[in-house]
């Protein structure tokens, strides 16, 4: 065979040398894996009942579906085209009216509200707009898992502060209220490098609703250190047992430094519509608008129109029994109690949530089904969740997912279950658990 020409040889060596360099941007290193990709596939393959992902399997309210149908089937051709990049005018107007009422201040719809592709994009805009190399961002554990990679992608360093579990009184189920924020420990995490703290109340995955004393401690530290607050409040309406959701932006000194993030997905049970928003002072939101206009630029017009009509209805019914925001938490509290009863009956130990779609349960009594494996680096709850979906057909998410790598092993005997499901779905889950209990008790 003929030898390769000198040109081909040089080209080949040059190409190999170039390809030896990393192809991906350095900011992506170490954040390529995503728990949802793996567990969504497992649930799709094996589960008979999926209590893993946080989406309802029941429909949104009729008034919202009807609004969407009108938007796409009506005579207005404008609703099929681009709208204002930073938010459809009817939507930002009603959001400004609604949240202005809740926060006790006049909001300008054009400067104090920005519509995003779900709360996820609002979070991304916050980190990209404000965080850079050398900055630290405080994250309270357990945390929704996207916070850490978003901080790292922006060049920042996450600093973790855990919620501490206080043992409940004898004979009482654990509550998410038993997980508290130690003010001294929190204060020790702030420094001159602290750019922001991420607050998530009600908290996913625990369902904890932060109390006034905890939020005031956060506020004092933010003011003292000149730090921002990214407040993820997507579960703001899903609060149970007569508790109240307190908005951190309403506390003294916090409006000027807080971006409050919300979501129609969790507000109206339309997670697939991906309509979220950010509310805050113009001096902060103008930087989010810069990120937004140079990335997503625009959100779906018809979905924004429907959400605007939904909020207009709720603004008129605010505080009245007919309000969907009053009805939904009552319905979900019943679903929560149903799942608590099912898990307790089979020997799991639920942590009763004060809010959200989720409850966390201790699986320690089930370790005989899935023995510990000292040779495995994978957290125990992750192995247990995979075994459970493959062998029992019940999907849940390991709690260790919501901790940084250094702390995963300390919280690896809990699973997170979603109870925002139809009664039939929760009954099917109960049937699986009862059958499992009978298997365990049989000789």
Phi, psi and omega in degrees: 000145182290145177288149178296148181292154178304324180297314181297320181296315180295318180298317182296314180296320180295317180297318180296321180296319179294318182287345177289340177286150177300135180278318184281156174295144183301329183294346179271350184295131176085357180238018184284332181278144181221124185299327185291324179301313182291312186283332174295320178293318177299317180296319180294328184277319192243336194283140167268329178226123182254102173252026182271288184293150183271067172222146179286153171252018173246159189285160171290170181297149183303321184298330180281318176299318180297321179296322180292318179299316178298322182296321185266345183245359182280189185275346183283108178287340182296332183286354175261001186241180176302145169244193179301134187301324187264010177140132177305126186310316178297327182286311181295330179295312182287327176296320178296319178295315186292308184283336172298320177297317183289326184267351179071037178209158177279125180250138175271118183299334183274339184238339183255000180224136173226131179270140184228169176281081184074168176297332181304314181289327176299317176299313181302317179298321179301309183294320181290328184282329191239340188256135178216180183307130179096344179279148173247143178234124181276129179237127180273127180264143358286154187224153174299131199294344182283344184300312184298308180297328178293322175297314183293321178298330179279353180097000181274175179243121177285139176237122190258137173231125186272150164285135183259132181276126175257127183300133179287165176296151181303134178084359181250138175296149174297149176235155176298338176293342179285351177261112187241158178263119180281116184297324179292318178295318178299315181300326182291343181273343180280143177206184179292346179269353183289117178267324185200164169237142176260123180245133180229100179220128351302145191272132168259117028254348191286332188083015180287136173254114184293134181276170183301316183298319179294317181291325177293326176295318176299313183299315181301317182290322178297315180295316182297321185259003180065034183265153175273165175229123173259107188256105181274105186240038186295338180259026188302331182268352185258074182233137193241170173059033176078005179287164181238140174274124179257128181272121185297332180294345180276350182279155182305131177080000187259335179304316186294342187236012186242135166252118180262130187244133179226175187208130173290336180302314180272337181285319184240011180063045178229062185298334181281350179283333177055054173244112177236183180201160173235136179237134179176183180289152183300327182294341173263313186293336178298330179282327173296322179297325178297316178295316183299314184289342179255014176225274182283318179072319191209147178244160187301123186294311185298319179296320178296320178299315180295317179295323177300317180293324176298317180290327177298318177299314182291330176295319180288330182258010188306127178082355181266155182301331182284348181297133177298327180291343174269325185284317187300313179298328177295317179295317182289329177297322177295320178293320176303311183296326178296315180289323175304315180297317181297316182291319180297321184296334182259001175104359171281157184243096183287149170261109187291119184278146175278343182198184177077190176269354200239152165223148181254140181228142177281126183254017186304324182291351183254011185293341177293336178285326181228091183299153175299150177232094183301338182278351184265137175274350182285134179303146185302317184295331177291316177295321181295315182298321178293318178297318184295316181290326181284325186258336182243347179077016181246122183260134174214174183245133178293136182295331181301339176305330189262021176233156175291163185305321184292339185247001183300317185292340180277352183224049189249026175231033178229149171237149174258128178246144175260125181254007177279069186224161174300156177302321179297323178294315179293326176293319178297322176296318178298320179299318178298315182295319180294319177297320179297317179298318180296321177299318182292327184272347180285145183291000000 
